[in-house]
Structure formats: C-alpha cells, structure tokens
Amino acid sequence: MPKMTAETEWRLKEREVLAIRRDISKACKIIRDGLLRYKAKKLKSRSLKQAHELLAFGELADYGSKQEIQDAYGWNIISRSEMERLLDLWDVKEEKVKADGKYEDRVTLMLERAMRNCAEPFQDTIDEFEELKRLAG
C-alpha cells in the first residue's frame, strides 16, 4: 500500500472537518426547527388560557397597584379572600407582561443547550485542523 503524502493527509483531514461542520449545521438547524415548532405549539395552546386570563385581568382595572388592592381590603371594600385572589391575579398579570410572548420551560432549555453543544464531540478534530491550517500559513 502506498504511503500517503502530507498533501493527501491534509486534504482528507480538510474534507473530514468540512463534513463535520456541515453535519453540525444540519443538526443545529433540525434542533432549531424543533425548538421553534415546540414553542409555537405551546404558545398556541396557551392562547385560549391567555384569552381567559385577559378577561380575568379586567377585574384589576379598578386597581393601579398591589397597594391599592390592599387599601381596598383595609377600607372593608373587599374581603380578605378577595384581596388574596386579586393579589395572586396581579402577580399572574405581571409575569405575563414580563414574559412578553416568550416561552421557556425545561424542554426549551434542553433543546437550546443541545443546539449550543452540537459541535462539542467534534471540537478536538476541528481545533486540530485549525491549528494545522494556522501552522501551514
């Protein structure tokens, strides 16, 4: 069997790294697509709940802050249980405003991590080739 030349080894390594990079790109694209589909599905399934929540938030229209809800209780305008319900509703409303249409749960965190770490098992091969390329000039 003939001995490989340095140029042949270089080209084989270069092809391998290019193939790895293409595969990483494909894998990340598939994960990203899955992540987007998952988020869209979750946000759509939450839209009915969101509509109900918006109706419920209408009860807060008379109050500009949590303090005003507590004051209404202090003035015996609402009961203690009503105050607690409205304060809980206020917290839900604030979280909703903070989320601003974003959706995140354990599944999305896992998918995002998988996407960030797609290259990890192959990083040594890529780094070795980049170092050879740098040394070759």
Secondary structure, 3 states (H helix, E strand, C coil): CCCCCHHHHHHHHHHHHHHHHHHHHHHHHHHHHHHHHHHHHHHHHHHHHHHHHHHHHHHHHHCCCHHHHHHHHHCCCCCHHHHHHHHHHHHHHHHHHHHCCCCCCHHHHHHHHHHHCCCHHHHHHHHHHHHHHHHHC
